[in-house]
């Protein structure tokens, strides 16, 4: 392998790696870290992409290694993008979702979107649909789709085929129970959501928030904080996305307050639309 690399025979080197990795876990512990570091090289990624298309038996374990160490994740995703696909096995969907989570957590948004584009099955509507529906709540493509937190005392879950969100918080509980990352172009946007309180103590609250998600920026673009009306109503607000804020994070936080009722809330008919009157300079 060393001779092949030194002579720039990358195909030969990767062929030897492939052979060695097929021998079992003993080789994985030695070669996975080397192969992960090698992903920093553009040429090696191009040659490795050819082998990834064949789905070698060690591939899933290698992805798990990179996920565990959280290093070289962007370059692994770039290699899959060059390969043009990921393995079709259901188990690999979980690995792909985990890769998206890490890429977004590391704010590698552009790589994450490129990786999302090559994942098997339908995904185009998942990333572009802003409302609550089957596509925009598809768990395979989180956090570019709505990502609810499910817990025993505070959390959220989708109902009615993804058309309604049920959020809840026990007395004294507070947490961000849903988030999503989007890529809205510069404009003024109108946010609207229908809120239907099922149970709500007098000091139970919810917070809708839109942030700029770019690295080095936690700028809040909009925040709606307050107690809920007793009757169903549509909450509306506007926010401005300016040039340079390529990706945004939308989140929902709930608090059960001090009353034993806590909070139980249905949210539906969510929409985010560019205002026809806006002009961003």
PASEBA-1860 file (N, C-alpha, C; in nm, 3 decimals):
! residues 281
1> XXXXXXXX> 0.084/-0.120/0.000/0.000/0.000/0.000/0.087/0.125/0.000 ~ 0.194/0.124/0.080/0.282/0.240/0.084/0.349/0.262/-0.052 ~ 0.394/0.151/-0.117/0.460/0.164/-0.247/0.363/0.221/-0.351 ~ 0.236/0.172/-0.346/0.138/0.218/-0.444/0.108/0.366/-0.425 ~ 0.103/0.410/-0.300/0.076/0.551/-0.273/0.192/0.637/-0.317 ~ 0.315/0.593/-0.287/0.434/0.671/-0.323/0.451/0.683/-0.473 ~ 0.404/0.582/-0.547/0.414/0.586/-0.694/0.291/0.648/-0.757 ~ 0.204/0.705/-0.673/0.080/0.771/-0.718/-0.016/0.673/-0.785
9> XXXXXXXX> -0.004/0.546/-0.749/-0.099/0.445/-0.797/-0.213/0.437/-0.696 ~ -0.303/0.536/-0.700/-0.408/0.544/-0.598/-0.506/0.429/-0.611 ~ -0.536/0.389/-0.733/-0.626/0.274/-0.750/-0.565/0.149/-0.688 ~ -0.435/0.132/-0.709/-0.368/0.016/-0.652/-0.367/0.021/-0.500 ~ -0.340/0.140/-0.446/-0.339/0.154/-0.301/-0.475/0.123/-0.242 ~ -0.581/0.176/-0.302/-0.715/0.153/-0.249/-0.759/0.009/-0.269 ~ -0.709/-0.054/-0.373/-0.739/-0.196/-0.391/-0.679/-0.279/-0.277 ~ -0.557/-0.243/-0.236/-0.494/-0.312/-0.123/-0.570/-0.282/0.007
17> XXXXXXXX> -0.611/-0.157/0.025/-0.691/-0.122/0.143/-0.819/-0.204/0.147 ~ -0.886/-0.212/0.032/-1.011/-0.287/0.024/-0.988/-0.433/0.063 ~ -0.883/-0.491/0.009/-0.853/-0.631/0.041/-0.826/-0.650/0.189 ~ -0.747/-0.559/0.246/-0.714/-0.572/0.388/-0.837/-0.551/0.476 ~ -0.921/-0.453/0.441/-1.039/-0.423/0.523/-1.140/-0.537/0.521 ~ -1.139/-0.617/0.417/-1.231/-0.730/0.410/-1.190/-0.845/0.501 ~ -1.068/-0.837/0.557/-1.022/-0.947/0.641/-1.085/-0.946/0.779 ~ -1.138/-0.830/0.823/-1.207/-0.831/0.951/-1.171/-0.714/1.041
25> XXXXXXXX> -1.231/-0.712/1.162/-1.219/-0.598/1.255/-1.076/-0.563/1.293 ~ -0.987/-0.661/1.295/-0.849/-0.630/1.335/-0.787/-0.527/1.241 ~ -0.818/-0.539/1.112/-0.764/-0.442/1.015/-0.835/-0.308/1.026 ~ -0.962/-0.309/1.067/-1.038/-0.185/1.076/-0.974/-0.088/1.174 ~ -0.934/-0.138/1.289/-0.878/-0.052/1.393/-0.752/0.019/1.343 ~ -0.677/-0.046/1.253/-0.554/0.013/1.203/-0.580/0.104/1.083 ~ -0.665/0.058/0.991/-0.678/0.124/0.862/-0.786/0.232/0.857 ~ -0.891/0.219/0.936/-0.997/0.321/0.931/-0.945/0.461/0.961
33> XXXXXXXX> -0.863/0.480/1.067/-0.812/0.616/1.092/-0.727/0.669/0.977 ~ -0.648/0.580/0.914/-0.563/0.624/0.802/-0.650/0.663/0.683 ~ -0.751/0.580/0.654/-0.838/0.608/0.541/-0.919/0.736/0.564 ~ -0.961/0.759/0.688/-1.038/0.881/0.719/-0.952/1.005/0.695 ~ -0.827/1.001/0.739/-0.738/1.115/0.717/-0.710/1.135/0.568 ~ -0.703/1.023/0.494/-0.675/1.031/0.351/-0.786/1.101/0.273 ~ -0.905/1.110/0.332/-1.016/1.177/0.265/-0.989/1.326/0.244 ~ -0.889/1.380/0.312/-0.854/1.521/0.293/-0.799/1.547/0.153
41> XXXXXXXX> -0.754/1.441/0.085/-0.694/1.453/-0.047/-0.802/1.443/-0.155 ~ -0.810/1.543/-0.243/-0.911/1.545/-0.348/-0.902/1.423/-0.439 ~ -0.781/1.384/-0.476/-0.763/1.272/-0.568/-0.805/1.140/-0.503 ~ -0.772/1.124/-0.376/-0.811/1.000/-0.307/-0.963/0.992/-0.297 ~ -1.030/1.105/-0.269/-1.176/1.103/-0.264/-1.234/1.060/-0.398 ~ -1.177/1.109/-0.507/-1.229/1.075/-0.640/-1.213/0.925/-0.667 ~ -1.099/0.869/-0.631/-1.077/0.726/-0.653/-1.159/0.641/-0.557 ~ -1.172/0.685/-0.434/-1.250/0.609/-0.336/-1.398/0.609/-0.372
49> XXXXXXXX> -1.445/0.717/-0.432/-1.586/0.724/-0.470/-1.625/0.609/-0.563 ~ -1.534/0.568/-0.649/-1.562/0.457/-0.740/-1.587/0.329/-0.661 ~ -1.511/0.309/-0.555/-1.528/0.188/-0.474/-1.654/0.196/-0.387 ~ -1.690/0.316/-0.342/-1.810/0.329/-0.259/-1.935/0.292/-0.338 ~ -1.935/0.315/-0.469/-2.051/0.278/-0.550/-2.077/0.127/-0.545 ~ -1.973/0.050/-0.518/-1.987/-0.097/-0.513/-2.030/-0.146/-0.375 ~ -2.042/-0.054/-0.279/-2.086/-0.087/-0.144/-2.005/-0.201/-0.083 ~ -1.875/-0.179/-0.059/-1.793/-0.285/0.001/-1.845/-0.321/0.140
57> XXXXXXXX> -1.820/-0.443/0.187/-1.878/-0.489/0.314/-1.832/-0.411/0.436 ~ -1.724/-0.338/0.428/-1.674/-0.260/0.542/-1.726/-0.116/0.544 ~ -1.805/-0.077/0.442/-1.842/0.064/0.426/-1.923/0.117/0.544 ~ -2.026/0.045/0.585/-2.110/0.093/0.696/-2.027/0.110/0.824 ~ -1.936/0.018/0.849/-1.851/0.027/0.968/-1.756/0.145/0.959 ~ -1.712/0.175/0.838/-1.624/0.292/0.821/-1.701/0.421/0.847 ~ -1.824/0.429/0.799/-1.907/0.547/0.826/-1.929/0.561/0.976 ~ -1.955/0.450/1.045/-1.973/0.455/1.190/-1.847/0.506/1.258
65> XXXXXXXX> -1.732/0.466/1.208/-1.605/0.514/1.265/-1.595/0.666/1.251 ~ -1.625/0.719/1.133/-1.616/0.863/1.112/-1.720/0.935/1.197 ~ -1.840/0.879/1.209/-1.943/0.939/1.293/-1.899/0.944/1.439 ~ -1.837/0.839/1.487/-1.794/0.832/1.626/-1.688/0.938/1.656 ~ -1.595/0.956/1.563/-1.486/1.050/1.586/-1.522/1.193/1.547 ~ -1.629/1.208/1.465/-1.679/1.339/1.423/-1.573/1.422/1.352 ~ -1.471/1.357/1.298/-1.372/1.425/1.217/-1.383/1.374/1.074 ~ -1.344/1.458/0.979/-1.344/1.421/0.837/-1.484/1.392/0.784
73> XXXXXXXX> -1.588/1.436/0.857/-1.725/1.408/0.814/-1.757/1.478/0.682 ~ -1.715/1.604/0.669/-1.745/1.677/0.545/-1.681/1.609/0.425 ~ -1.558/1.561/0.439/-1.492/1.497/0.327/-1.551/1.359/0.296 ~ -1.601/1.290/0.397/-1.672/1.165/0.369/-1.799/1.193/0.290 ~ -1.872/1.297/0.329/-1.993/1.334/0.255/-1.958/1.373/0.112 ~ -1.849/1.448/0.095/-1.807/1.486/-0.040/-1.776/1.363/-0.125 ~ -1.720/1.260/-0.063/-1.689/1.137/-0.136/-1.816/1.069/-0.183 ~ -1.918/1.066/-0.098/-2.047/1.009/-0.139/-2.109/1.093/-0.251
81> XXXXXXXX> -2.092/1.225/-0.244/-2.146/1.311/-0.350/-2.080/1.277/-0.483 ~ -1.948/1.254/-0.481/-1.879/1.212/-0.602/-1.928/1.076/-0.651 ~ -1.959/0.987/-0.556/-2.011/0.855/-0.593/-2.152/0.867/-0.650 ~ -2.226/0.971/-0.613/-2.357/0.995/-0.668/-2.470/0.922/-0.599 ~ -2.439/0.845/-0.494/-2.544/0.770/-0.426/-2.490/0.716/-0.294 ~ -2.579/0.666/-0.212/-2.543/0.589/-0.093/-2.608/0.452/-0.106 ~ -2.561/0.353/-0.032/-2.621/0.219/-0.042/-2.771/0.223/-0.013 ~ -2.851/0.141/-0.082/-2.997/0.147/-0.068/-3.052/0.074/0.054
89> XXXXXXXX> -2.967/0.005/0.132/-3.016/-0.071/0.245/-3.083/0.019/0.348 ~ -3.194/-0.028/0.410/-3.263/0.053/0.512/-3.171/0.096/0.626 ~ -3.080/0.007/0.666/-2.989/0.042/0.775/-2.900/0.160/0.742 ~ -2.871/0.179/0.614/-2.784/0.290/0.577/-2.858/0.422/0.583 ~ -2.991/0.419/0.579/-3.068/0.542/0.595/-3.040/0.605/0.732 ~ -3.027/0.521/0.834/-2.997/0.573/0.967/-2.860/0.639/0.971 ~ -2.763/0.578/0.903/-2.630/0.637/0.898/-2.632/0.769/0.822 ~ -2.707/0.773/0.713/-2.716/0.896/0.634/-2.779/1.008/0.716
97> XXXXXXXX> -2.884/0.976/0.792/-2.948/1.076/0.877/-2.851/1.126/0.983 ~ -2.773/1.033/1.041/-2.675/1.073/1.142/-2.567/1.163/1.080 ~ -2.528/1.135/0.956/-2.430/1.220/0.889/-2.485/1.361/0.869 ~ -2.612/1.370/0.828/-2.673/1.503/0.812/-2.673/1.580/0.943 ~ -2.706/1.512/1.052/-2.709/1.577/1.183/-2.572/1.633/1.219 ~ -2.466/1.553/1.198/-2.332/1.599/1.234/-2.288/1.713/1.143 ~ -2.315/1.702/1.013/-2.276/1.808/0.920/-2.342/1.941/0.958 ~ -2.470/1.937/0.991/-2.538/2.060/1.029/-2.486/2.111/1.163
105> XXXXXXXX> -2.461/2.020/1.257/-2.406/2.060/1.386/-2.270/2.128/1.369 ~ -2.193/2.083/1.270/-2.064/2.144/1.240/-2.078/2.264/1.145 ~ -2.201/2.296/1.110/-2.236/2.407/1.021/-2.171/2.393/0.884 ~ -2.162/2.269/0.838/-2.118/2.240/0.701/-2.242/2.232/0.613 ~ -2.313/2.344/0.603/-2.444/2.344/0.539/-2.439/2.310/0.391 ~ -2.344/2.367/0.319/-2.339/2.343/0.175/-2.311/2.196/0.145 ~ -2.218/2.137/0.218/-2.189/1.995/0.200/-2.311/1.911/0.236 ~ -2.378/1.950/0.344/-2.497/1.876/0.387/-2.605/1.878/0.279
113> XXXXXXXX> -2.627/1.994/0.216/-2.728/2.002/0.111/-2.688/1.919/-0.010 ~ -2.560/1.919/-0.046/-2.514/1.836/-0.157/-2.531/1.687/-0.125 ~ -2.503/1.650/-0.001/-2.521/1.511/0.041/-2.669/1.474/0.039 ~ -2.754/1.564/0.088/-2.898/1.540/0.088/-2.948/1.511/-0.053 ~ -2.892/1.580/-0.152/-2.941/1.569/-0.290/-2.915/1.433/-0.352 ~ -2.819/1.355/-0.298/-2.788/1.225/-0.361/-2.849/1.108/-0.282 ~ -2.920/1.138/-0.173/-2.979/1.029/-0.095/-3.093/0.963/-0.173 ~ -3.107/0.829/-0.162/-3.212/0.760/-0.235/-3.351/0.806/-0.189
121> XXXXXXXX> -3.449/0.783/-0.273/-3.590/0.814/-0.250/-3.616/0.963/-0.258 ~ -3.742/0.999/-0.246/-3.783/1.138/-0.266/-3.728/1.227/-0.155 ~ -3.672/1.340/-0.194/-3.621/1.434/-0.095/-3.642/1.580/-0.135 ~ -3.674/1.604/-0.263/-3.681/1.742/-0.311/-3.785/1.823/-0.234 ~ -3.905/1.771/-0.218/-4.009/1.843/-0.146/-3.978/1.852/0.003 ~ -3.905/1.754/0.054/-3.876/1.753/0.197/-3.800/1.878/0.238 ~ -3.703/1.919/0.158/-3.620/2.033/0.195/-3.684/2.166/0.157 ~ -3.775/2.166/0.060/-3.829/2.292/0.011/-3.967/2.327/0.068
129> XXXXXXXX> -4.040/2.228/0.120/-4.174/2.255/0.171/-4.164/2.311/0.312 ~ -4.224/2.428/0.335/-4.213/2.496/0.463/-4.322/2.458/0.562 ~ -4.436/2.411/0.515/-4.547/2.382/0.605/-4.533/2.247/0.673 ~ -4.639/2.205/0.741/-4.644/2.072/0.802/-4.712/1.979/0.702 ~ -4.639/1.880/0.652/-4.695/1.780/0.563/-4.608/1.656/0.566 ~ -4.646/1.556/0.491/-4.574/1.429/0.495/-4.428/1.444/0.453 ~ -4.402/1.527/0.352/-4.265/1.544/0.305/-4.180/1.622/0.403 ~ -4.232/1.733/0.456/-4.152/1.820/0.542/-4.132/1.765/0.682
137> XXXXXXXX> -4.200/1.654/0.715/-4.181/1.590/0.846/-4.113/1.454/0.831 ~ -4.058/1.425/0.713/-3.990/1.298/0.688/-3.863/1.289/0.773 ~ -3.860/1.194/0.863/-3.749/1.185/0.959/-3.616/1.152/0.893 ~ -3.618/1.097/0.774/-3.493/1.058/0.707/-3.406/1.179/0.673 ~ -3.467/1.297/0.660/-3.394/1.412/0.610/-3.380/1.522/0.714 ~ -3.398/1.489/0.842/-3.371/1.585/0.948/-3.221/1.612/0.955 ~ -3.183/1.733/0.991/-3.263/1.846/1.039/-3.305/1.945/0.930 ~ -3.305/1.900/0.800/-3.360/1.984/0.695/-3.511/1.967/0.684
145> XXXXXXXX> -3.568/1.878/0.765/-3.712/1.870/0.783/-3.741/1.895/0.931 ~ -3.869/1.912/0.965/-3.906/1.942/1.104/-3.862/1.827/1.194 ~ -3.793/1.863/1.301/-3.727/1.764/1.388/-3.780/1.780/1.531 ~ -3.884/1.703/1.569/-3.941/1.717/1.703/-3.865/1.634/1.807 ~ -3.865/1.684/1.930/-3.810/1.613/2.044/-3.923/1.539/2.114 ~ -3.905/1.410/2.131/-4.007/1.330/2.200/-3.957/1.293/2.338 ~ -4.031/1.331/2.441/-3.995/1.298/2.577/-4.117/1.260/2.657 ~ -4.097/1.226/2.782/-4.209/1.186/2.866/-4.277/1.306/2.932
153> XXXXXXXX> -4.200/1.409/2.968/-4.255/1.525/3.037/-4.265/1.648/2.949 ~ -4.185/1.655/2.843/-4.189/1.768/2.752/-4.144/1.718/2.615 ~ -4.213/1.760/2.510/-4.177/1.714/2.377/-4.284/1.746/2.276 ~ -4.275/1.678/2.161/-4.370/1.702/2.053/-4.375/1.580/1.963 ~ -4.485/1.564/1.892/-4.499/1.457/1.795/-4.598/1.501/1.688 ~ -4.578/1.449/1.567/-4.666/1.485/1.457/-4.784/1.389/1.450 ~ -4.899/1.444/1.414/-5.021/1.369/1.399/-5.083/1.399/1.263 ~ -5.184/1.326/1.228/-5.260/1.350/1.105/-5.170/1.347/0.982
161> XXXXXXXX> -5.081/1.246/0.977/-4.993/1.235/0.862/-4.896/1.349/0.847 ~ -4.856/1.410/0.958/-4.761/1.520/0.956/-4.825/1.656/0.941 ~ -4.958/1.664/0.939/-5.025/1.792/0.918/-5.045/1.872/1.046 ~ -5.029/1.808/1.162/-5.048/1.878/1.289/-4.940/1.835/1.387 ~ -4.893/1.930/1.465/-4.792/1.905/1.568/-4.858/1.916/1.705 ~ -4.842/1.813/1.787/-4.888/1.819/1.926/-4.766/1.843/2.015 ~ -4.764/1.958/2.081/-4.656/1.994/2.172/-4.707/1.988/2.315 ~ -4.623/1.944/2.408/-4.667/1.933/2.546/-4.551/1.960/2.641
169> XXXXXXXX> -4.585/2.008/2.759/-4.486/2.033/2.864/-4.556/2.021/2.998 ~ -4.498/1.942/3.087/-4.553/1.929/3.221/-4.523/2.051/3.305 ~ -4.584/2.058/3.419/-4.562/2.170/3.510/-4.413/2.182/3.545 ~ -4.359/2.302/3.529/-4.218/2.327/3.561/-4.121/2.285/3.453 ~ -4.168/2.231/3.341/-4.080/2.184/3.234/-4.065/2.292/3.128 ~ -3.946/2.302/3.071/-3.919/2.395/2.960/-3.814/2.333/2.869 ~ -3.836/2.340/2.738/-3.738/2.285/2.645/-3.770/2.330/2.503 ~ -3.666/2.334/2.418/-3.687/2.348/2.274/-3.732/2.212/2.223
177> XXXXXXXX> -3.852/2.205/2.169/-3.909/2.074/2.135/-3.920/2.052/1.984 ~ -3.878/2.150/1.904/-3.875/2.129/1.760/-3.782/2.229/1.695 ~ -3.714/2.186/1.589/-3.627/2.276/1.516/-3.623/2.231/1.370 ~ -3.572/2.321/1.290/-3.552/2.287/1.149/-3.458/2.389/1.088 ~ -3.371/2.342/0.995/-3.282/2.431/0.922/-3.334/2.448/0.779 ~ -3.334/2.572/0.733/-3.384/2.604/0.600/-3.285/2.697/0.530 ~ -3.303/2.711/0.398/-3.217/2.800/0.319/-3.307/2.896/0.242 ~ -3.353/2.999/0.313/-3.441/3.098/0.252/-3.356/3.209/0.189
185> XXXXXXXX> -3.382/3.246/0.065/-3.307/3.356/0.002/-3.345/3.490/0.064 ~ -3.262/3.592/0.045/-3.291/3.723/0.104/-3.430/3.775/0.064 ~ -3.507/3.813/0.164/-3.642/3.866/0.143/-3.703/3.893/0.280 ~ -3.819/3.955/0.279/-3.901/3.965/0.399/-4.004/3.853/0.395 ~ -4.016/3.782/0.507/-4.103/3.664/0.512/-4.215/3.683/0.612 ~ -4.327/3.622/0.579/-4.444/3.621/0.666/-4.462/3.480/0.721 ~ -4.458/3.469/0.852/-4.473/3.341/0.922/-4.613/3.337/0.983 ~ -4.680/3.224/0.965/-4.813/3.209/1.024/-4.831/3.064/1.070
193> XXXXXXXX> -4.896/3.046/1.184/-4.925/2.912/1.234/-5.054/2.917/1.316 ~ -5.138/2.820/1.299/-5.262/2.808/1.375/-5.233/2.734/1.504 ~ -5.264/2.797/1.618/-5.238/2.736/1.749/-5.371/2.708/1.819 ~ -5.384/2.583/1.863/-5.507/2.540/1.929/-5.473/2.483/2.067 ~ -5.483/2.563/2.173/-5.453/2.512/2.307/-5.552/2.404/2.348 ~ -5.499/2.291/2.394/-5.583/2.185/2.450/-5.594/2.205/2.600 ~ -5.480/2.223/2.663/-5.472/2.259/2.805/-5.357/2.357/2.822 ~ -5.377/2.460/2.904/-5.270/2.557/2.926/-5.294/2.630/3.057
201> XXXXXXXX> -5.196/2.619/3.148/-5.202/2.695/3.271/-5.182/2.842/3.242 ~ -5.210/2.929/3.339/-5.203/3.074/3.315/-5.065/3.126/3.277 ~ -4.959/3.059/3.322/-4.825/3.106/3.286/-4.751/3.010/3.193 ~ -4.824/2.919/3.129/-4.764/2.834/3.027/-4.733/2.919/2.904 ~ -4.620/2.896/2.839/-4.579/2.979/2.726/-4.523/2.894/2.614 ~ -4.514/2.958/2.499/-4.443/2.899/2.386/-4.364/3.009/2.316 ~ -4.251/2.972/2.255/-4.163/3.067/2.189/-4.132/3.015/2.048 ~ -4.174/3.090/1.946/-4.130/3.065/1.809/-4.011/3.155/1.783
209> XXXXXXXX> -3.905/3.099/1.724/-3.784/3.178/1.702/-3.721/3.143/1.568 ~ -3.672/3.245/1.499/-3.598/3.227/1.374/-3.461/3.291/1.393 ~ -3.356/3.211/1.373/-3.218/3.259/1.389/-3.143/3.246/1.258 ~ -3.041/3.329/1.241/-2.942/3.307/1.137/-2.847/3.198/1.186 ~ -2.832/3.093/1.107/-2.758/2.975/1.154/-2.614/2.971/1.105 ~ -2.566/3.074/1.041/-2.431/3.071/0.986/-2.327/3.071/1.097 ~ -2.212/3.015/1.066/-2.104/3.007/1.165/-2.065/3.146/1.215 ~ -2.055/3.158/1.346/-2.018/3.285/1.406/-2.133/3.381/1.422
217> XXXXXXXX> -2.256/3.334/1.389/-2.371/3.423/1.401/-2.485/3.350/1.469 ~ -2.534/3.407/1.577/-2.654/3.356/1.644/-2.760/3.466/1.647 ~ -2.763/3.543/1.539/-2.852/3.657/1.531/-2.997/3.611/1.523 ~ -3.080/3.657/1.614/-3.222/3.626/1.612/-3.290/3.714/1.508 ~ -3.352/3.653/1.409/-3.425/3.727/1.307/-3.566/3.762/1.353 ~ -3.621/3.676/1.439/-3.755/3.702/1.493/-3.777/3.614/1.614 ~ -3.858/3.662/1.708/-3.890/3.586/1.828/-4.029/3.626/1.876 ~ -4.115/3.528/1.893/-4.249/3.550/1.946/-4.261/3.471/2.075
225> XXXXXXXX> -4.271/3.541/2.185/-4.271/3.479/2.318/-4.394/3.528/2.394 ~ -4.466/3.436/2.454/-4.579/3.480/2.533/-4.675/3.368/2.565 ~ -4.768/3.399/2.653/-4.868/3.299/2.690/-4.968/3.282/2.577 ~ -5.039/3.172/2.579/-5.132/3.138/2.473/-5.270/3.194/2.500 ~ -5.340/3.228/2.394/-5.480/3.265/2.409/-5.560/3.141/2.445 ~ -5.673/3.160/2.509/-5.755/3.045/2.549/-5.826/2.981/2.430 ~ -5.851/3.062/2.327/-5.918/3.013/2.207/-5.818/2.995/2.095 ~ -5.848/2.906/2.000/-5.759/2.890/1.884/-5.741/3.021/1.809
233> XXXXXXXX> -5.619/3.044/1.764/-5.593/3.164/1.685/-5.470/3.142/1.598 ~ -5.455/3.226/1.498/-5.338/3.220/1.410/-5.236/3.323/1.456 ~ -5.117/3.276/1.488/-5.006/3.364/1.526/-4.929/3.403/1.401 ~ -4.903/3.531/1.384/-4.833/3.581/1.266/-4.719/3.673/1.307 ~ -4.610/3.667/1.232/-4.503/3.766/1.248/-4.421/3.768/1.120 ~ -4.340/3.871/1.104/-4.253/3.884/0.987/-4.108/3.883/1.031 ~ -4.021/3.841/0.940/-3.877/3.848/0.966/-3.806/3.872/0.833 ~ -3.685/3.927/0.843/-3.607/3.964/0.725/-3.482/3.876/0.718
241> XXXXXXXX> -3.461/3.813/0.604/-3.337/3.741/0.576/-3.253/3.829/0.486 ~ -3.135/3.867/0.533/-3.047/3.956/0.456/-2.936/3.876/0.389 ~ -2.873/3.932/0.285/-2.761/3.864/0.220/-2.653/3.826/0.322 ~ -2.598/3.709/0.307/-2.498/3.659/0.401/-2.555/3.562/0.501 ~ -2.686/3.567/0.523/-2.751/3.471/0.612/-2.813/3.362/0.525 ~ -2.729/3.273/0.476/-2.772/3.175/0.376/-2.861/3.067/0.436 ~ -2.835/3.032/0.563/-2.914/2.927/0.628/-2.973/2.981/0.758 ~ -3.094/2.936/0.787/-3.165/2.981/0.906/-3.214/2.862/0.987
249> XXXXXXXX> -3.234/2.886/1.116/-3.285/2.782/1.206/-3.418/2.831/1.264 ~ -3.520/2.748/1.253/-3.652/2.778/1.310/-3.674/2.683/1.427 ~ -3.718/2.736/1.541/-3.735/2.650/1.658/-3.862/2.687/1.734 ~ -3.908/2.590/1.809/-4.024/2.609/1.897/-3.987/2.562/2.037 ~ -4.002/2.652/2.135/-3.977/2.619/2.275/-4.108/2.629/2.351 ~ -4.132/2.535/2.442/-4.253/2.540/2.524/-4.215/2.532/2.671 ~ -4.301/2.589/2.755/-4.284/2.584/2.900/-4.419/2.557/2.964 ~ -4.422/2.461/3.055/-4.548/2.422/3.118/-4.596/2.515/3.226
257> XXXXXXXX> -4.510/2.606/3.273/-4.550/2.698/3.378/-4.560/2.630/3.513 ~ -4.618/2.698/3.608/-4.626/2.647/3.746/-4.757/2.574/3.775 ~ -4.856/2.592/3.691/-4.985/2.529/3.715/-4.977/2.380/3.681 ~ -5.053/2.298/3.752/-5.049/2.154/3.730/-5.100/2.114/3.592 ~ -5.175/2.201/3.525/-5.223/2.171/3.391/-5.109/2.158/3.291 ~ -5.000/2.233/3.312/-4.893/2.233/3.214/-4.940/2.293/3.083 ~ -4.893/2.236/2.974/-4.927/2.286/2.842/-4.948/2.170/2.746 ~ -5.056/2.174/2.670/-5.081/2.084/2.559/-5.135/2.169/2.445
265> XXXXXXXX> -5.066/2.163/2.331/-5.094/2.256/2.223/-5.092/2.183/2.089 ~ -5.189/2.212/2.004/-5.188/2.165/1.865/-5.150/2.282/1.775 ~ -5.053/2.259/1.686/-5.014/2.360/1.588/-5.035/2.302/1.448 ~ -5.096/2.380/1.362/-5.122/2.333/1.226/-5.122/2.451/1.130 ~ -5.132/2.420/1.000/-5.140/2.523/0.896/-5.024/2.621/0.902 ~ -4.904/2.568/0.931/-4.787/2.655/0.935/-4.746/2.693/0.793 ~ -4.711/2.819/0.773/-4.664/2.865/0.643/-4.557/2.971/0.660 ~ -4.461/2.971/0.568/-4.356/3.072/0.563/-4.348/3.116/0.417
273> XXXXXXXX> -4.389/3.240/0.391/-4.396/3.288/0.254/-4.326/3.422/0.241 ~ -4.256/3.439/0.129/-4.194/3.568/0.102/-4.300/3.673/0.076 ~ -4.283/3.788/0.137/-4.378/3.897/0.116/-4.361/3.956/-0.023 ~ -4.469/3.976/-0.091/-4.464/4.032/-0.227/-4.420/4.178/-0.226 ~ -4.428/4.241/-0.111/-4.393/4.382/-0.102/-4.248/4.405/-0.060 ~ -4.177/4.297/-0.032/-4.042/4.315/0.024/-3.939/4.339/-0.084 ~ -3.835/4.412/-0.047/-3.719/4.434/-0.133/-3.598/4.445/-0.042 ~ -3.507/4.349/-0.052/-3.388/4.345/0.033/-3.269/4.399/-0.044
281> X> -3.197/4.491/0.017/-3.078/4.550/-0.046/-2.954/4.498/0.025
END
